């Protein structure tokens, strides 16, 4: 695997939740710099040596609601 993708959403209680696409990896953090570290750690824990993806892509989404 050359790269792994994560969908990142803002958590309702604050912070961020990242879910991998195609792998059973979920992690969360209070801010984006912490999330970067948590995602790297989770990927290293999930994959065996020699199987680590070369890139981690984060697709960050944010929902906003506006009054009409």
N, C-alpha and C positions, 0 to 999 in steps of 0.2 A: 504494500500500500504506500503510495507516494505522498498522499495527504489525507487529512481527516477534517470533516466539516462539523461545526457546532452552530446550532441556532441559539442565540442569546436573547433573553427577554428580561425586562425589568420585573422583579418580583413585587407582588402587591404590598408586601410588608416592608419593602425597600431592598436595595441591592439588586443582584443579577443572578439568573439561573441559566446555565449552559447545558444543552443536551446535544450529544453527538448524533449525527445522521449515519445510520448503518452500524452503530456499535452501542452497546449498553453502558454508556458513560454519561453521568449527570453530576454536575458540581455547581456550587454557588459561592458567592462572595459579596461583600458589602460595596465594593467599588471595582472599577475596571482594572486598575493595576493588580489588585489582589486576585481578580478573576483570571487574569493572564497566568499568574503563578499557579492557581488551583487547577486550571485546565492542563497546563504542562505536566503537573504532578499526576493528575488523573490519567493522562495518556501514558506516561511512563509506567504507572502501576498496572495499566490494562494490557499493554503489549509486552511480549517477551523481547529479550535482547535480539537485535537483528531484524525485528519485525516492526520497529517504530516507524511511523510515517515521517517523512522529511519536513512536511509543512502542516501547520494547524491553521485552518481558516475559521474565523468567527464572523457569523452573519448576525449583526446586532439589530434587533427590531425594537421599536418603541411605539406604543399606542397612545394617541391623544384624542380626547373627546372635546368637541367644540359645541357651544350652544348655537342653535340655528337662528 
